[in-house]
Amino acid sequence: MRRNSTPREDGFRMPGEFEQHSGTYIIWPQRPDNWRLGGKPAQKVFTEVAKAISKYEPVTVCVNEDQYSNARHWLPDDVRVVEMSNNDSWVRDCGPSFVTNGKEIRGVDWGFNAWGGLVDGLYFPWDKDDRVAQKICEIEKTDRYRTDGFVLEGGSIHVDGEGTLVTTEECLLNKGRNSHLTKEDIENKLKEYLNVEKIIWLKRGIYNDETNGHVDNIFSFVKPGEAILAWTEDQNDPQYEICQECMQILEQETDSKGRKIKIHKLLLPKPVLITDEESGGVDAVDGTLPRNAGDRLAASYANFYIVNGAVIFPMFGDPNDENAGKVLKEAFPDREIVGIYAREILLGGGNIHCITQQVPKAEEM
């Protein structure tokens, strides 16, 4: 059922990703103007991600009708596969943000316009993606709140579950999202629909991120009062200034409870560039962001995904892969740390965090 109130009015809050889940959603990749070779290499990696997560919690993979048999063949039997029409595979961004009152969960169904609409969106149309949140809520038998006239992707926000939200100006103040709203208007929307008290605005995200600087690629809460920040010591890298800027902001801020946030620095891999072979495998279509050889991808270990009992993180065949695993183990000592080689996901515009969407477990919160 669609609710006409807001989560704040009803006493619902968005939990942190580190809280208990009842399951995870993934959307199967296939779009040939985004995924090389019709998504076949990426499908192998998505399968590995689904297998890894399914060891810790239930996984549902949503697929277009023409890919159902293929996905069902590759995915293990304990992974649920459902037909769900979609434009592309980023369920964290087009799916619902779940909220809970401790006994019940509901979904927030944000407007979705492919990361910028007709201003600088990544593809057109996006109408199927904009219906994904409602469909997931119906599968989960949860009521939903629809934010008509307000666009937001799940990857553009991160919460600590205790009233603090972190985002970036680069994304939420982008003209392709909600240009009719002021910064204060946007804050009020976030407070109403996620029931948060404190919003910390970083200025920018990862360099050259086609999502306009999603926060989930540069910052993630470990638990209330503790977080991960993507980091580089290379002063010649344009990312250096961004990381320094983020750290300065975080050091000057407190969370909703008045705590200083402890920051773990997570070194970035060296720049990852698209090869000629990779570029040549992507269909060229007007209106879709091209994948040109030599373009720098927004590679970051901070785009990990927290599941029940584990952290699944992307690896890039870089010397810092090992360091990333060590830092994550220090930050999450009670969870297993599982790395998956994720270059094929990155080539499509994201990382492990972007392809997954959690469903919280209300009765354990």
Secondary structure as GFF3:
##gff-version 3
##sequence-region A 1 365
A	DSSP	beta_strand	2	3	.	.	.	ID=ss1
A	DSSP	alpha_helix	7	10	.	.	.	ID=ss2
A	DSSP	beta_strand	21	27	.	.	.	ID=ss3
A	DSSP	three_ten_helix	36	39	.	.	.	ID=ss4
A	DSSP	alpha_helix	40	54	.	.	.	ID=ss5
A	DSSP	beta_strand	59	63	.	.	.	ID=ss6
A	DSSP	three_ten_helix	65	67	.	.	.	ID=ss7
A	DSSP	alpha_helix	68	74	.	.	.	ID=ss8
A	DSSP	beta_strand	80	83	.	.	.	ID=ss9
A	DSSP	alpha_helix	91	94	.	.	.	ID=ss10
A	DSSP	beta_strand	97	100	.	.	.	ID=ss11
A	DSSP	beta_strand	105	111	.	.	.	ID=ss12
A	DSSP	alpha_helix	117	120	.	.	.	ID=ss13
A	DSSP	three_ten_helix	129	131	.	.	.	ID=ss14
A	DSSP	alpha_helix	132	139	.	.	.	ID=ss15
A	DSSP	beta_strand	144	151	.	.	.	ID=ss16
A	DSSP	three_ten_helix	154	156	.	.	.	ID=ss17
A	DSSP	beta_strand	158	159	.	.	.	ID=ss18
A	DSSP	beta_strand	164	168	.	.	.	ID=ss19
A	DSSP	alpha_helix	169	172	.	.	.	ID=ss20
A	DSSP	alpha_helix	175	178	.	.	.	ID=ss21
A	DSSP	alpha_helix	183	194	.	.	.	ID=ss22
A	DSSP	beta_strand	198	202	.	.	.	ID=ss23
A	DSSP	three_ten_helix	215	217	.	.	.	ID=ss24
A	DSSP	beta_strand	219	223	.	.	.	ID=ss25
A	DSSP	beta_strand	226	231	.	.	.	ID=ss26
A	DSSP	alpha_helix	238	252	.	.	.	ID=ss27
A	DSSP	beta_strand	262	267	.	.	.	ID=ss28
A	DSSP	beta_strand	272	273	.	.	.	ID=ss29
A	DSSP	alpha_helix	276	280	.	.	.	ID=ss30
A	DSSP	beta_strand	296	297	.	.	.	ID=ss31
A	DSSP	beta_strand	305	307	.	.	.	ID=ss32
A	DSSP	beta_strand	310	315	.	.	.	ID=ss33
A	DSSP	alpha_helix	320	331	.	.	.	ID=ss34
A	DSSP	beta_strand	336	341	.	.	.	ID=ss35
A	DSSP	alpha_helix	343	347	.	.	.	ID=ss36
A	DSSP	three_ten_helix	352	355	.	.	.	ID=ss37
A	DSSP	beta_strand	356	360	.	.	.	ID=ss38
A	DSSP	three_ten_helix	362	364	.	.	.	ID=ss39
###
